[in-house]
């Protein structure tokens, strides 16, 4: 019911004058928060996730957003508030808010509706937006995921014409199938002729006397589908995959829209990513830093051995060539950069502390070059 729907701007938590970037950021934040993968078994989160996706599907599309801003839910959903037979908006004999575009177009040569051709000509179906959460390594090496969605599809009973099997639509006698009629209107500047949507057929150019029982004359029905999506290696957080023809069904023989899937990559406990480069920190002991040695470094491929030289300082960065992220839709891989940090030993016993004092007493200025340089600058 109409009263159950929340305002799309309220759903995303943005103002009505929010920019495209602000809408995108709000959607990404909420989609991550309520994503089923992040809230397994939580029905309330699942419903909120659907609500967020529905709001984003409208507000991220400039044309849909404009209609929603002017007409509310009825501007983006012809069945909103309608009964089984089609109701006041859309359907075989109803009035389409897109008709206003023709009214303005007849006076100003275009307007926001796109002209009369949109009523009885082929119309591309709307795209569907969804999101998928994947792990850091799945993003690096690619994976296959399933996306469950609801979309409108061509009615199999009537093949999309909206008529009961065995019947055909009647060509509208008023507009002769064009979907538009010419009207004369007296104005202060004289009599003006304008092209208007045909009221008898609602701008479709046809009249359905026996609507299809499956789709109630709309020509399409909603189905819940699960689609397998191949996610390529190297994809990054926030990037979108487009599956052509997997969106809502078109009208009047028009092609289906696309399925646009935004990828959300879960953070890794050790690694972080910038482009194809991978970064991590590796703690080393005081002895390893002084004497050097062989370390086991974690990578997205597994552990590798790496020899560090003696006298390694904390903050030193080593490069592991070819151990980064694969290039998206290309060849080669980035590198991994490992920053070493020296861990100061704690919980020393008496003997250990005494051994350290004796060791420190044997050191001179030449053993602490950074300290020597610091005090030299200070004296200057």
C-alpha positions in Angstrom: 0.0 0.0 0.0 1.1 3.6 -0.7 1.2 4.6 3.0 3.7 1.8 3.7 6.4 3.3 1.5 9.0 5.7 2.9 10.2 8.7 1.0 13.3 7.6 -1.0 15.3 10.6 0.3 14.4 9.6 3.9 15.5 6.0 3.2 19.0 7.1 2.1 19.2 9.8 4.7 19.9 12.6 2.2 18.3 16.0 1.5 16.2 16.6 -1.7 19.0 18.7 -3.1 21.6 16.1 -2.6 24.2 15.7 -5.3 24.8 12.5 -7.3 28.0 11.9 -5.3 26.2 12.3 -2.0 23.5 9.9 -3.0 26.1 7.4 -4.2 28.0 7.6 -0.9 24.8 7.3 1.2 23.7 4.2 -0.7 27.1 2.6 -0.5 27.2 3.1 3.3 23.7 1.7 3.9 24.0 -1.1 1.4 27.1 -2.3 3.3 25.3 -1.9 6.7 22.2 -3.9 5.7 23.7 -6.4 3.2 22.5 -10.0 3.9 26.1 -11.2 3.9 26.8 -8.8 6.7 23.6 -9.7 8.6 23.0 -13.5 8.1 19.4 -14.5 9.1 18.3 -10.9 9.9 15.0 -10.4 8.2 14.7 -6.8 9.2 18.1 -6.0 7.7 17.1 -7.8 4.5 14.0 -5.7 4.2 16.0 -2.5 4.8 18.5 -3.6 2.2 15.7 -4.0 -0.4 14.3 -0.6 0.6 17.8 1.0 0.2 18.3 -0.6 -3.3 14.8 0.5 -4.4 15.5 4.1 -3.3 18.9 4.1 -5.0 17.5 2.7 -8.3 15.3 5.7 -8.6 17.5 8.5 -7.2 20.6 7.5 -9.0 18.8 7.7 -12.4 18.4 11.3 -13.4 15.2 10.7 -15.4 13.5 8.6 -12.7 14.6 11.1 -10.0 13.0 14.0 -11.9 9.7 12.1 -12.2 9.8 11.1 -8.5 10.6 14.7 -7.5 7.5 15.9 -9.4 5.0 13.1 -9.0 6.2 11.0 -6.1 5.9 7.2 -6.2 3.3 7.3 -9.0 5.9 9.0 -11.3 8.2 6.0 -11.1 5.8 3.1 -10.5 2.7 3.1 -12.8 1.1 0.4 -10.6 1.4 2.5 -7.4 -2.0 2.8 -5.8 -3.6 0.8 -8.6 -5.8 -2.3 -8.4 -5.5 -5.5 -10.4 -7.0 -3.9 -13.5 -4.5 -1.1 -13.8 -6.0 1.8 -11.8 -5.5 5.5 -12.4 -1.9 5.4 -13.5 -0.7 3.4 -16.5 -2.5 0.3 -17.8 -4.3 0.0 -21.0 -6.8 2.9 -20.5 -5.1 5.0 -17.8 -3.2 8.3 -17.9 0.6 8.1 -18.0 2.5 10.9 -16.2 4.9 10.7 -19.1 2.0 12.2 -21.2 2.9 15.6 -19.7 6.2 15.4 -21.6 4.2 15.4 -24.8 2.2 18.4 -23.7 5.3 20.4 -23.0 7.0 18.9 -26.0 4.2 20.1 -28.3 4.8 23.7 -27.2 8.5 23.8 -26.5 9.9 21.2 -28.9 10.9 18.5 -26.4 10.4 18.9 -22.7 11.1 16.2 -20.1 8.9 13.4 -21.5 10.7 12.5 -24.6 7.8 13.0 -27.1 4.9 10.9 -28.3 7.1 8.1 -29.6 7.7 6.9 -26.0 4.0 5.8 -25.7 3.5 3.4 -28.6 7.1 2.9 -29.8 9.6 0.3 -28.4 10.8 1.3 -25.0 13.9 0.0 -23.3 13.4 -1.6 -19.9 14.7 0.0 -16.7 18.0 -1.1 -15.3 18.2 -2.8 -11.9 20.9 -1.9 -9.4 22.2 -4.4 -6.8 25.3 -4.9 -4.7 27.4 -7.9 -3.8 29.8 -8.2 -0.8 33.0 -10.2 -1.4 36.2 -10.8 0.4 39.6 -9.2 -0.2 41.0 -12.3 -1.9 37.9 -12.9 -3.9 38.3 -9.4 -5.3 42.0 -10.1 -6.1 41.5 -13.4 -7.9 37.9 -13.2 -9.1 34.9 -15.4 -8.1 31.4 -16.4 -9.0 28.4 -15.1 -6.9 24.7 -15.4 -7.0 22.4 -12.3 -7.0 18.7 -12.7 -6.2 16.4 -10.0 -7.5 12.9 -9.2 -8.6 12.3 -8.0 -12.1 9.5 -7.5 -14.6 9.6 -9.9 -17.5 7.5 -10.3 -20.6 4.2 -12.1 -19.8 4.5 -15.6 -21.3 0.7 -16.0 -21.6 0.1 -13.0 -23.9 3.7 -12.5 -25.3 3.7 -9.0 -24.0 0.6 -7.6 -25.8 -1.6 -7.5 -22.7 -4.5 -9.4 -24.4 -6.1 -12.6 -23.3 -4.9 -15.6 -25.4 -6.9 -15.8 -28.7 -7.7 -12.0 -28.7 -5.9 -9.0 -30.2 -6.0 -5.4 -29.3 -8.1 -2.9 -31.2 -6.4 0.0 -33.0 -7.6 3.1 -31.3 -10.2 4.8 -33.5 -9.4 8.3 -32.1 -5.7 8.4 -32.8 -5.6 5.5 -35.4 -2.8 3.8 -33.5 -0.5 6.7 -33.3 -1.1 7.4 -29.6 -1.5 11.1 -30.1 -4.2 13.5 -31.4 -4.1 17.1 -32.6 -6.1 19.6 -30.5 -6.9 23.2 -31.2 -6.8 25.6 -28.3 -7.8 29.2 -28.3 -5.1 31.5 -26.7 -4.5 35.3 -26.4 -2.3 34.8 -29.5 -4.9 33.1 -31.5 -5.8 29.4 -32.1 -2.9 27.1 -31.5 -2.7 23.4 -32.4 -0.9 21.1 -30.2 -0.1 17.4 -30.2 -1.6 15.6 -27.2 -1.6 12.1 -25.9 -4.8 10.3 -26.9 -7.1 10.1 -23.9 -9.1 7.1 -25.2 -6.1 4.7 -25.3 -3.8 6.5 -22.8 -1.2 7.2 -25.6 -0.7 3.5 -26.4 -2.4 3.5 -29.7 -4.5 0.4 -28.9 -7.4 -0.6 -26.8 -7.5 -3.9 -24.9 -11.1 -5.2 -24.5 -10.1 -8.6 -22.9 -7.0 -8.1 -20.7 -4.7 -11.1 -20.1 -5.5 -12.8 -16.7 -1.8 -13.3 -15.9 -0.5 -9.7 -16.3 -3.9 -7.8 -16.1 -3.2 -6.1 -19.4 0.2 -4.7 -18.6 2.2 -7.2 -20.8 4.7 -8.0 -18.0 4.8 -9.9 -14.7 7.3 -9.8 -11.8 9.5 -12.8 -11.1 12.1 -13.5 -8.5 15.3 -14.7 -10.2 18.7 -15.8 -9.0 21.5 -14.9 -11.5 25.1 -16.1 -11.4 27.6 -13.3 -11.7 31.3 -13.8 -12.7 33.3 -11.2 -10.9 36.7 -10.6 -12.7 40.0 -10.7 -10.9 41.3 -7.3 -9.8 38.0 -5.6 -9.2 38.0 -2.9 -6.6 35.6 -1.7 -3.9 32.8 0.5 -5.4 33.3 -0.6 -9.0 30.2 -1.7 -11.0 29.6 -4.7 -13.2 27.0 -4.4 -16.0 25.1 -7.4 -17.2 23.3 -6.4 -20.4 19.7 -7.4 -20.8 19.3 -8.7 -17.3 17.2 -5.8 -16.1 13.5 -5.1 -16.3 11.6 -6.1 -19.5 11.1 -3.5 -22.3 7.8 -2.4 -23.6 6.3 -2.6 -27.1 9.1 -4.8 -28.3 11.9 -2.8 -26.7 15.0 -4.4 -25.2 15.4 -5.3 -21.6 17.4 -3.0 -19.3 20.7 -4.0 -17.7 21.7 -5.3 -14.3 24.2 -3.1 -12.6 26.0 -4.7 -9.7 28.1 -2.6 -7.3 31.0 -4.6 -5.6 31.6 -4.1 -1.9 35.0 -5.5 -0.8 35.2 -6.4 2.9 38.4 -5.1 4.6 41.2 -7.5 5.3 42.8 -8.0 8.7 46.4 -7.6 7.4 46.3 -6.1 3.9 45.1 -2.9 2.4 45.0 -2.0 -1.2 45.7 1.0 -3.4 45.1 0.2 -7.1 47.0 -2.9 -7.8 49.5 -2.4 -4.9 49.1 -4.3 -1.6 50.4 -2.9 1.6 51.0 -4.6 5.0 53.1 -4.2 8.1 55.4 -6.9 9.5 56.7 -6.7 13.1 60.3 -7.8 13.7 62.4 -8.4 16.8 65.2 -6.1 18.0 67.7 -9.0 17.3 66.3 -9.5 13.7 66.7 -5.8 13.1 70.3 -5.7 14.3 71.6 -8.9 12.9 69.2 -9.4 9.9 67.6 -12.7 9.0 65.0 -14.5 7.1 61.3 -13.6 7.6 58.0 -15.2 6.7 55.9 -12.6 5.0 52.2 -13.1 4.4 50.9 -12.4 0.8 47.6 -13.0 -0.9 49.2 -16.1 -2.5 50.4 -17.4 0.9 53.6 -17.0 3.0 56.9 -16.3 1.3 60.4 -16.0 2.7 62.3 -12.7 2.6 65.8 -11.9 3.9 66.2 -8.6 5.6 69.7 -7.0 5.9 71.4 -6.4 9.3 70.8 -2.9 10.7 67.3 -2.7 9.4 65.5 0.4 10.8 61.8 0.6 11.8 59.7 2.0 9.0 61.9 0.5 6.2 59.8 -0.6 3.3 60.6 -3.7 1.2 59.0 -4.5 -2.2 57.8 -8.0 -3.2 57.5 -7.8 -7.0 54.5 -9.3 -8.6 52.8 -10.1 -5.3 50.0 -7.5 -5.6 46.6 -7.4 -7.2 46.1 -8.7 -10.8 45.4 -6.0 -13.4 41.6 -5.8 -14.0 40.8 -7.2 -17.5 44.6 -7.1 -18.3 47.8 -8.8 -17.8 50.4 -8.7 -15.0 50.1 -7.9 -11.3 51.0 -5.1 -9.0 53.6 -5.3 -6.2 53.4 -5.8 -2.4 55.0 -3.3 -0.1 56.0 -4.5 3.4 56.8 -2.0 6.2 58.8 -3.4 9.0 58.3 -2.2 12.6 60.7 -3.1 15.4 58.9 -4.5 18.4 60.4 -3.3 21.7 60.6 -6.3 24.1 58.5 -6.1 27.3 58.3 -8.0 30.6 62.0 -8.4 30.9 63.4 -10.1 34.0 66.3 -8.9 36.1 69.0 -10.8 34.2 67.7 -9.7 30.8 67.8 -6.0 31.9 71.3 -6.3 33.3 72.5 -8.0 30.0 71.0 -5.1 28.0 72.7 -2.5 30.2 76.1 -4.3 29.7 75.4 -4.5 26.0 74.5 -0.8 25.8 77.7 0.2 27.6 79.7 -1.3 24.7 78.0 0.9 22.1 79.3 4.3 20.9 78.2 7.1 18.7 79.0 5.2 15.5 76.5 2.5 16.5 73.6 5.1 16.6 73.9 7.2 13.4 70.4 8.7 13.6 70.9 9.8 17.2 74.3 11.2 16.3 72.8 13.2 13.4 69.9 14.5 15.5 72.1 16.0 18.2 74.5 17.4 15.7 71.6 19.3 14.1 70.4 20.3 17.6 73.8 21.8 18.5 73.7 23.8 15.2 
